[in-house]
Amino acid sequence: MNSKPQKIIINADSNQYQNWKLCVKSKFKTIKSKNIEIDCENFDLSCSDILELIAIANESNCKIVCFYSTSSKTIVSSQSLGYRSHFILENDSYNTLKMNNKDLNISKADFHQGTIRSGEYLDSPGDLLILGDVNPGAIVRAEGNIIIWGRLLGIAHAGSKGNARATISALQLRPLQLRIASKVARGPKEKPQLGLAEQARIDSEKIIISQLESI
């Protein structure tokens, strides 16, 4: 079989398929490669949904190597399970992400794609959206919220001008130091639970880290 990845697009039409799973199973019957890229378009897929996709691929002796989507939930779910993912920005109907009932308008946020490496510094006058890891020795800072679709292993400071309602969210929050407004904390030492994004916020005058339930 051809080893070049083949892309499958999930665009289930209610008139043709009952749901996206039937759509995927049907398309897997026509594949010519063992390596598959999945374009989920605007489908919101949870970690359980991603695992079902993987099971469907396994039934056809295929391996999913990458996910594409305009849905932040799908990107977080796939990345938290260790899969390479590409977030697709659209200028119209998908230009607003909802995180814990807070709106993040991409047009007013600074967007960085790629890893922030040791010694690098990134600062934003608004919200900061990073698609990639923040490595040890790297520093990211924003006057608003910080959202990292990757691992936070360096230093992050949200609400840098005193916004105590700012938050720091990541697939893994294991930084050397967290700062929100004037509050400072160290990241937890225990390993994060697989498939769960996390968020740091101020509660009762201290920074706490909890599971990020909705994106």
C-alpha positions as CSV (number, residue, x, y, z in Angstrom):
1,M,0.0,0.0,0.0
2,N,1.0,3.6,-0.5
3,S,2.6,5.0,2.7
4,K,1.8,8.6,1.9
5,P,-1.0,9.8,4.3
6,Q,-4.5,10.0,2.8
7,K,-6.9,12.6,4.2
8,I,-10.4,11.7,5.2
9,I,-12.9,14.6,5.6
10,I,-15.7,14.2,8.2
11,N,-18.6,16.1,6.7
12,A,-21.5,13.8,7.5
13,D,-24.7,14.9,5.8
14,S,-27.8,14.0,7.7
15,N,-29.5,13.0,4.4
16,Q,-26.8,10.5,3.7
17,Y,-25.4,9.3,7.1
18,Q,-27.0,8.9,10.5
19,N,-23.9,10.3,12.2
20,W,-20.2,11.0,11.7
21,K,-19.2,7.4,12.7
22,L,-21.1,6.0,9.7
23,C,-19.5,8.6,7.5
24,V,-16.0,7.6,8.6
25,K,-16.7,3.9,8.3
26,S,-17.9,4.4,4.8
27,K,-14.9,6.4,3.8
28,F,-12.4,3.9,5.3
29,K,-13.7,1.4,2.8
30,T,-12.2,3.4,-0.1
31,I,-8.8,4.3,1.4
32,K,-5.5,3.3,-0.3
33,S,-3.1,4.2,2.5
34,K,-2.4,2.8,6.0
35,N,-1.6,6.3,7.2
36,I,-4.6,8.5,7.6
37,E,-5.1,12.3,8.2
38,I,-8.6,13.2,9.6
39,D,-10.1,16.6,8.7
40,C,-12.9,17.0,11.3
41,E,-14.0,20.4,9.9
42,N,-16.2,22.0,12.6
43,F,-17.2,18.8,14.5
44,D,-16.7,19.0,18.3
45,L,-15.1,15.7,19.2
46,S,-14.3,14.7,22.8
47,C,-11.4,12.4,23.8
48,S,-13.9,9.5,23.8
49,D,-14.9,10.4,20.2
50,I,-11.2,10.5,19.2
51,L,-10.6,7.1,20.7
52,E,-13.6,5.7,18.7
53,L,-12.1,7.1,15.5
54,I,-8.9,5.4,16.4
55,A,-10.8,2.1,16.9
56,I,-12.5,2.5,13.5
57,A,-9.1,3.0,11.9
58,N,-7.7,0.0,13.6
59,E,-10.5,-2.1,12.2
60,S,-9.2,-1.2,8.8
61,N,-5.6,-1.8,9.8
62,C,-4.9,1.9,9.5
63,K,-3.1,4.5,11.6
64,I,-4.3,8.0,12.2
65,V,-1.3,10.3,12.0
66,C,-2.9,13.8,12.2
67,F,-6.1,15.7,12.9
68,Y,-7.3,18.9,11.3
69,S,-10.2,21.0,12.6
70,T,-11.8,24.4,13.1
71,S,-13.1,23.2,16.5
72,S,-10.9,24.0,19.5
73,K,-12.4,21.1,21.4
74,T,-11.4,18.6,18.8
75,I,-7.8,20.0,18.7
76,V,-7.5,19.9,22.5
77,S,-8.9,16.3,22.6
78,S,-6.6,15.0,19.9
79,Q,-3.5,16.8,21.2
80,S,-4.1,15.7,24.8
81,L,-4.1,12.1,23.5
82,G,-0.8,12.7,21.9
83,Y,-1.8,13.2,18.3
84,R,-0.4,15.7,15.9
85,S,-3.0,18.3,15.2
86,H,-3.6,21.4,13.0
87,F,-6.0,24.1,14.1
88,I,-7.7,25.8,11.1
89,L,-8.6,29.5,11.7
90,E,-11.6,30.8,9.8
91,N,-12.4,34.5,9.5
92,D,-16.2,34.3,9.7
93,S,-18.4,31.9,11.7
94,Y,-15.5,30.3,13.7
95,N,-13.7,33.4,14.8
96,T,-14.8,33.1,18.4
97,L,-13.7,30.4,20.9
98,K,-15.7,29.8,24.1
99,M,-13.7,28.7,27.1
100,N,-15.6,28.2,30.4
101,N,-18.3,30.7,29.3
102,K,-15.7,33.3,28.4
103,D,-15.4,34.6,24.9
104,L,-12.0,34.8,23.3
105,N,-12.2,36.8,20.1
106,I,-9.3,35.6,17.8
107,S,-9.3,38.9,15.9
108,K,-8.3,40.6,19.2
109,A,-5.9,38.0,20.4
110,D,-2.3,37.4,19.5
111,F,-1.8,34.0,17.9
112,H,1.5,32.1,17.9
113,Q,1.9,28.8,16.2
114,G,5.0,26.7,17.2
115,T,7.0,25.9,20.2
116,I,8.4,28.7,22.5
117,R,11.9,27.5,23.3
118,S,14.3,28.1,26.2
119,G,15.4,31.8,26.3
120,E,12.5,33.0,24.2
121,Y,10.0,35.6,25.5
122,L,6.5,36.3,24.2
123,D,4.4,39.2,25.4
124,S,0.8,40.2,24.4
125,P,-1.3,43.4,25.2
126,G,-4.4,41.2,25.1
127,D,-5.2,37.5,25.1
128,L,-2.4,35.2,24.0
129,L,-3.2,32.0,22.1
130,I,-0.3,29.5,21.5
131,L,-0.5,26.4,19.4
132,G,2.5,24.5,20.6
133,D,4.6,23.9,23.8
134,V,6.2,26.4,26.1
135,N,9.5,24.8,27.0
136,P,11.5,25.1,30.2
137,G,13.3,28.4,30.2
138,A,10.7,30.2,28.0
139,I,8.5,33.0,29.3
140,V,5.0,34.0,28.0
141,R,3.2,37.0,29.3
142,A,-0.2,38.6,28.5
143,E,-2.5,41.3,29.9
144,G,-5.4,39.0,29.3
145,N,-5.8,35.2,29.2
146,I,-3.2,32.7,28.1
147,I,-4.3,29.6,26.2
148,I,-1.7,27.0,25.3
149,W,-2.7,24.1,23.1
150,G,0.4,22.2,24.2
151,R,2.5,21.8,27.3
152,L,3.3,24.7,29.6
153,L,6.7,23.8,31.1
154,G,8.2,27.3,31.3
155,I,6.9,30.5,33.0
156,A,3.5,32.1,32.3
157,H,2.1,35.4,33.5
158,A,-1.5,36.2,32.7
159,G,-3.3,39.4,33.8
160,S,0.1,41.1,33.8
161,K,-1.4,44.6,34.2
162,G,-3.4,43.5,37.3
163,N,-6.4,41.6,35.8
164,A,-7.1,39.0,38.6
165,R,-9.8,37.4,36.5
166,A,-7.4,36.3,33.8
167,T,-6.7,32.5,33.4
168,I,-3.9,30.3,32.1
169,S,-5.1,27.1,30.3
170,A,-3.0,24.3,28.7
171,L,-3.1,20.7,27.8
172,Q,-0.5,20.2,30.5
173,L,0.1,22.8,33.2
174,R,3.5,21.8,34.6
175,P,5.4,25.2,34.6
176,L,8.3,26.3,36.6
177,Q,6.2,29.3,37.8
178,L,2.7,30.6,37.3
179,R,1.6,34.2,37.7
180,I,-1.8,35.8,37.5
181,A,-2.0,39.5,38.3
182,S,0.2,39.8,41.5
183,K,-0.3,36.2,42.6
184,V,2.6,33.7,42.1
185,A,2.6,29.9,42.3
186,R,4.6,26.9,41.3
187,G,3.2,24.2,39.0
188,P,2.2,20.8,40.4
189,K,4.8,18.1,40.4
190,E,2.5,15.1,39.8
191,K,1.8,14.0,36.2
192,P,-1.5,15.2,34.7
193,Q,-4.3,12.8,33.9
194,L,-4.2,11.8,30.2
195,G,-6.8,13.6,28.1
196,L,-7.7,16.4,30.5
197,A,-6.8,20.0,29.8
198,E,-6.1,22.2,32.8
199,Q,-6.7,25.8,33.9
200,A,-5.1,28.0,36.5
201,R,-7.1,30.9,38.0
202,I,-7.3,32.9,41.2
203,D,-9.7,31.7,43.9
204,S,-9.8,32.9,47.5
205,E,-6.7,35.0,46.9
206,K,-4.5,32.1,45.6
207,I,-3.8,30.4,42.3
208,I,-5.5,27.0,41.9
209,I,-5.3,24.5,39.1
210,S,-8.4,22.5,38.0
211,Q,-9.7,20.5,35.1
212,L,-10.8,22.6,32.1
213,E,-14.2,21.1,31.5
214,S,-15.3,23.1,28.4
215,I,-13.5,24.7,25.5
